[in-house]
């Protein structure tokens, strides 16, 4: 790493020539008119601009590079430096002080505008003046209007008008010949006044710009990708954080072997878009593409699954290495390996979509843990058809529900990812003990009292298990709820006893908003559920055209004691349903739950 202080003029010349470019992971330039005026004022006062950071390429950029906005380079320009930090500042100065074109920016409301920038000579030479007020921007046609464009307040469409207004155009400040030509016109306009004024302006303003230095850190070409990413994130605290996918996009696009082989660059976003579109079309649980390609299952999830498979394969060849999916592993993921493994992981996530459907989890909002899908897909990609045996399906299902109901994926997940991949594979292949996610998972019955919102994975898990075990809707009573009918019938979590009624009858004695007092029902059924159960059951039975005792059987499919509803006995209902839900959880986890408060016995594995 080296620290340099080149002149601003030379830096902007490098931008124009393509010597200094952006790595493709950088976002687009976005500064507004006010910020551009402010940074111009900073330069004219020779105030510190802030350090910019660059990466030397050594003649071969590790990323696909692109010109700064406005530089307009062709595709063949090979940069010597990549700009990691300082894009907004240098692009603003390049467009305002170097380009012979209006700056394309936005106003305070975000509306696209084009502006030329000037400095008011008279204001700029006054020491007491606010330099920000001396920097003026005008529209593309150089005519400033007010009163709904009816009144012209400033016309700078000619050199004569510029000189008369004492407004110097900054876009050719580094062009000595044009500056001198404009100076002659300015002095000629009022020699008695402008000769001395120009001399003071040149000393106080123009010389400051011409000699302005840009503090620049140059990272060596040998700097690792992990270090580049870390450095970028630390120095770019004011912008949108850089993610690994964007860095890999630029890295893969700059892969010369691929380009020479195919005649094109690798377009990671297009590859991911295709994979995600296929998954979401068949399995809405992975997100909605109309909400953005990162909605639901993310590119980071997919890359982590790829990294898990790659490092698992590496460990088989070199036992001393580790299975891992940390950021470093993703950044070190070669294009050749990603290209090889991506189709396998796409198939694996498709298998995961089928698996979730079997668990009656088909909507993104009902998914307990998105993160748990990463090791599951990696295991499928590694084992392939081995996961299709009955024994393997039972093991995977038990592992999944232990993770959900034991809420094992609620914290840091990277370590659990790697442990689960290795342990689940060994368990399925009968070469190891059960995974820690299975062995360490517990569900305490009193947890039911605090499961009140979808923020909890266990809340969503119990909702799905109720559907899976055969709950029948209270309006569409012809068949049990199924994944295909959840959207068709607008099935959601519905309150059984009204909260207001419970508060009036029982006060705070029993929880009113817990999952115990909720169940999956259609919107149509919920519309008939006004008041306490004894009031609304009559209308539900009549609408079902069933005998009352048959409808009681329908109620029982939700693990509810019908008599407790008929008698409006919330206490009896709550305790009985809590017991049945605990048994449901026990069955899914394949173990005795720690029965605190409901029964005795130790949780066994």
N, C-alpha and C positions, 0 to 999 in steps of 0.2 A: 504494500500500500504506500502511495506517495501523495504528498500535498503540493499543489501547484496553485498559481494565481495568474492565469492568463488574462489578457485584456478582453473585455466584453466584445469588442469589435472582432477579435480573432475567433472567439467562441461562436459568434453568430455567423461568421464566414464558414466555419466548420459545419454548422448546421446547414447552410445553403449548399455546400459542396457534397454533403453526405458523409463527411468524415465522422461527424457525431450524429448518431441516430438513436432511436428508441428500440428496446426489446419489445417484441410484439405483445407481451403480457401487460404493458402499460395501457391504462385507460385513455380515452380521448381527452384532449385539451378542453377545459370547461370554464375558464375564468370569465367573469362578467366585466362590463365596462368600468365600473367603479374600481375594481381591483387592479385592472390594467393601468388606469390613471394613477393609482397609488404607487405601483411599482416603478412607473416612469419617474414619478416624483422622487422616489428613493434613489434612483440612479443619478438624477440631476443634482442631488445634494451630496453624492458620494457617501451615502449611508450604507452600512453593511447589508448585503443582499441575502446573506445566508449561504452556507456551504452547499454546493451541488456535488453529487457523487456519480462517478462513471466507472465503467468496467472496460478494461482494455481487452480487445479481441484477439490480439496476436495475429491479425490478418485473416482469422477464421472465426466468425461470430458463432458462439454456442447456441444462439437463438435466431429465429427468423426476425429480421430487423425491419423497421419502417421509418420513414422520414417524419420529423416533427411536422405538425399541421402547418401547411403553408409552404413547406420547402419544395414540395412537388417533384421529388426525385423519381427517376425511373427505377425499374426493378433490379437493375444490375449494380447499383451502388453498394459497395462493400465497406462498412464502417470500420474505423479504427477504434472508436469509443462508443459504448452504449450508455445512454443516460438512465441511471437508476433513480436518482432523486433530483428534482429541479425542473421537471417537464413544464409545469404551469408557469414558472417564472421565465424560463428561457423561451418558451413558445410565445408568451406575451410580448417579450422584448424583441424577439425576432420579427414578429408580425408588425409591431408598432414602429420599430426603429430601423428595420433593414429591408422590408419588402416594399416595393413600389405598388402597393395595392391596399385597399381598405381592409381593416381587421374584421374578421367574421367572429362576432362575440354575441352576448346576450345582455339585455337590460336587467334591472333589478327584479322584474317579474318573470324572467326566464324567456322573454320573447327574443327571437333571433334578430340581430341588427348588424349593420356594417358601419364601421367608424374609422375616420382619420383622426390622428392625434397631433395636437399643436401645443406649443408652450407660449404663454403670454409673456412677451419680453419685458414689458414694464413691470408686471407683478413679480416676475422671477428675479429681477435684480434688486428688489427691495428686501433687505435683510429681515424685516419684521413680517413680511408677507407669509401666509401659509402656502407652501409650495404646491400642495394638492390643488389649491384654487387656481394656480397658474397653469395647470395641465388641463387642456380643453379637448373634448372630443366632439366631432361634428359628423353628420350623416354622410353617406356615400357620395351624394352630389355636392357636398361641402356647403350646403345651404341650411341654416338653422331657422326653424319656423316655430311660431307659437299660435295660440288662438285657433286651434284645430287646423293648422297649416295655412291659415289665411294671411298671417303677418310674418314677413321676413325680418329676423332680428340680427342675422349675421350671414354674410355671403362671402365665402372664401374660394369661390370658383375660379379666381384668377390670381396671378402673382401680385398684381396691383392691389387687389382687395386684401390679400394676406398682409402685405406691407402696411397698408392703411390702418389695418386693425392691430398691427404689431404682434401678429401671431405667426410664429415660425413653425413650418411643417416638419415634424420629427422623422418622417419616414425616410428621408435621405440625409440624416445627420452625419453618417459616416462617409458620404460621398463629397469629398472636398470640392470638386469642381462645381457641383450643384449648389453647395453651401455658399461658395464665393459668388456665384451668379445671383443667388437670392439676396446676399448681403449687398451687392451693388444696387440692386433694385430698391432695397430697403433704405439704404443711405440716400439714394437719389430722390426718394420720395420726400424727404425732409432732412437735408444734410445738416442743418444747424442743430437739430435735435438728435437725429438718429446716429450720427457718427460716434459720439461718446457713448450713447446708449448701447450701440452694438459692441463696442469694445468691452464694456462692463458685462454684457450678456455672454460674450464669448468666454470671458474669464470665469464668470460665476457658474455658467451652465454648460456650454458646449465643451469646454476643456474637461469638465468633470465627467461628461459622458465618454469622451474620446479616451480618457486615461483610466476609466473605471475598470477595476479588476474583479474577477470572479473567483473566489476561493473554491478550489476543486480538489476533491479526493479521487485519486485514481486507484481502483482495485486491480490487482494483477490478473492477467488472463488465466492464471492457474487457480484462482479462487473457486472453491467448490460450489455446486448448485445450492446445497443446503445453506451455505454461508451467504450466497447472493440473496436467497429468499429471506433469510433472517435479517440481513442488513436492510433490505428493501422495506420490510415490515416495521423495523425500528425507526427508520428515517421518514417513513411515509405516514406518520401518525395522523396527519390532517386529512388524509384521503381515505378511499375505500380499501380495506385490507386486501392484500394479494393472496390468492389461494393457489394451492399446488396445481390445480387443473390448468390455470392460466399460464403458470410457469412451464408446465409440460407441453402445453399447446405451442408456446414459442420454441421450446427445445426440439420437439418433434418436427415442427415446420422447418427448422434449420438443419435437419438431419440430411447430410449430403449424400450418404449412401442410398437412402430412399429416393431422393430427388434424381440422382444419376440413374437409378434403376427404373424409375417410373416416368421421369420427365415432368413430375409435378411434386409439390410439397405435401406432407402428411397433414390432413385437416382433422385434428382430434375433435373439435366441436361438432363437425359433421358426423363423425363416427358415433360419438356419444348421442347426438340427436336421433340418429337412426335406431340405436339400441333402445333408447328411452321411449321413443314413439311406439316401437313394437311391444314393449312391456306394458305401457300404460293403456294401449288399445285393447289388449287382452285382459289386463289385470289392473283395474282402477285403484287398487290398494297401493300401487307404486306412485300415485300422484296424478295430477291433471296437467297435461301439456299446455293447455290454453292459459294456465297460470304461470307458465315459464318452465324451461327445461330442468330447472333445479327444484321444482316443487316435488315434494315427496322424496323418493329415492334420488340421491344426489350423485353428481360426478365423483365426489370425494368417497362416497360409499362404494361405488364401483371400483375406483382405483385401489381402495384399501383391500377389497376382496381379491383383486388381481395380485396385489403385493403379497397377500397371505399365501396364495397358491404358489407364487414364484419362490418365496423364501422357504416354503415347505419343501418344494422340489429341490432347492439348493441344499437344504439340510439333509435330504436323503443321499445326496451325492457327497456332501461334506458334513458329517455329523457334528462337528464342532461349531457350526453356525446356528443362528437362531431364526425361528419363525417370527416375523415381525411385520407391522404395517404402520410404522411411525412415519412422520413426514420425510425423514431422511430416506427411508425405503422407497417411498413414492417418487422422490426426486431422482433417485438412482435407478428408476425403472427404465431399462432401455426400450427403445421403440420396437426392436425386433421381438422382445418378450411380450410387450403389450399387444402387439399385432397378432402374436401367436395365441395368447391367452384370452383376449377379449371375446372371441366367439364362444369359448367354453364358459366364460362367466355369464355371458348373455343367456346361454342355454340354462345355466345353473339358476339364475334369477327367475327365469321362466318356470323352472321346477319349483322354486320357492313360492311363486305366485299360486301354483296348483296346491301346494302344501297349505298355504294360508287359507285357500278356499275350502279345503277339507276341514279346517278349524273354524269355519264360518266367519272368517275375517276377510272382507272383500272391499272395504272402503278405507281410504287413507285415514279418515278421521277415527276409525275404529281400531287402527293398528297400535298395539301396546308399545312396542319398541321398534323403531326403524333400524336402530343400530344392531339389533340382534340378527337381522337378516344378513349382515355382512359375513360373519363366520359360518352361518348356515349355507350361504351360497358357495363359500370357499370349500366347505366340506363336500358339498354335492359335486363341485368341479373336480375335486381330487378323487373322490370315490366313484363317481359316475353311477352306473347301474347297481353298484353294491348297496346304495341307499334304498333300493326298491324292494328288498326282501321284507317280509313281515316283521322279523325281529328288528331290523334296522329302523323300519318305520316307527315301531313302538318306542325304541330308544330315542329317536330324534323327537318324537312327539312329547315324550316325557321330559326330555331336556328343554324343549321349547317352553312348556308350561311351567317348569320349575323356574326358568329365567323370568317369565312374565309374573307369575303369582308370588314368587319370592322376591320380585323387584330387584333382580340382580344386575340389570343393565341401566340403572338410574344414575350412576356416577361415571368415573373414568372408565373407559371401555377398551382402550388399546391393549392393555395387559390381559383382560378377560378374552378379547378376540383370540389372541395367540394361544392362550391356555385352552380355550374351548375347542379350537380347531384340532390341536394335537390330542387332547383327551377324548374328544368325541369320536375321532377317527379310531383311536386305539380301543375304545369301548366297543364300537361297532364291530371291529375286527377281532374282538376277544383277546387283545394283547395288552389291555390295561384296565384299570379300575374305572368306576363311573366318574364322569367329570365333576369338578368342584361345583359347578353351577347346579348340578343335581344334588350332590351330597350336602352342600351348605345351605340350600334353599329351605326356608321355613315360612309358614303362614300362620300367624297367631290369630285366633278367632276375633279378638277385640279389634283387629285391624279393620274388620267390616264396618265398625262404627264410624271410622274416619274416612272411608272411601266414599267421597261425596261428589267428585267431579272427574271429568275425562283427563285431568292432569295426571292421574295415577294409572300406571300400566295394569295393576291388579284390577282396578275398576273396569277397564275395557276388557280385560281377560275374563272376568266373571260374566259380563254381558255376552261375550262370544260363546262362552261355555253353556249358558242358558239356551242359546239358539242351537248349539251343537247337540245338546242332550235331548232336544225334541220339543221345545216350547211351541205351543200353538197360539196363533193370534186370537184375540177375543172378538174380532169382527169377521176376519177371513178364516173361518174355522175348518175349512175343508181339508187342510193338511198342515203339518208342522211348518214353521218358518224355515226358509231355505235361503242360501246366499243369493239366488237369483231373484228372490222376492223382496229383498230388503229395500231396494230403491223403488221397486214397483209399488209397494204398499207404504212407502215413506216410514219405514220402521225406525224407531228411535227409543231412547231410554225414557220410560213414562213413570210418573209417580203413581203409587197404588193407593195409599192413604194421603189425602191432602195435607200439606204442611200446616196450614192455618187451623184445620180441624184438630190435628194432633196437638198443637200448641194449646188450644183451648181445652181439650179433654185431659191431656197428660202433662202440660207444661214442658219443662226441659228434662223430664224423667228419662225419656228414650229418644235416641236420635231420629229426626224426621227426614233428613236429607241424605241418608246413607244409601248405599247400593242395595241394602236389605229391603228398603221400601221402594225399589225401582225394578222395572222389568222391561224387556224388549216387546213393544207393541206398535201396531200401525197407528198412523195419525187418525184414521177413521175410528178406531177403537177408542183412542184418547178423547175424541170429541164427545163421546157418550159417557165419559167418566167424570161427571159433575157431582161433587159432594163425597161423602164417605162411601165405602163399597156397598153397604147394604142398600143404599139409595140407587146406585147406578147399575148394580148387577141385574136388577129386574129388566131394565131396558136392554141390556146386553143379551140376556137370555132370550128375550122376545125377538130381537133382531137376528139372532142366530138360528131361529126356528128349530131349536133343540129342546129336549126335555131338560129340566133344571139339573137333574142328577148327572146327565151327560155333560152339561156345561161345567159342572163341578170337576169333571175329569179334565176338561180343557184347562181350568184354573190350576189344577194340580200339576200340569206339565211345566208350570213355571216354578215348581217347588214351593207351592203355597198351600196352606191348609184352607180349603174352601169355607169350612165352618167358622174360622176366625174372621173371614171377610163378611159372611152373612150376619155375624153377631157384632160386627164393628169392634172386635176385641183386638186392639193394636198391640197390646202387650203380648198376648198369646201368639198373634201373627209374627211379631218381631223375633221372639225367642225360637219359635219353631222354624221359621225360614232361615234364621242364622245357622241353626243346626244343619239344615239341609244344604245350605250353601257351603258350609265347612266340609261336609261330606263330598260335595261336588269338587271342591278344590283338592281334597285328599285324593280323589280318584284321578284327577288330571295330573297331579304331581307324583302319583305312584308311591306315596309314603304317608305315614301317620303324621298329621300336623301336630304342632305343639298346642295341645288343647287347653290353653290357659282360660279358665273361667267357665268352660263348657263340660269338660270331662278330664279324667285323669289319664296319665300315660305319657311315656316318653316318645318323642319323635324318633322314628327309626328310619334307617336308610335302606 
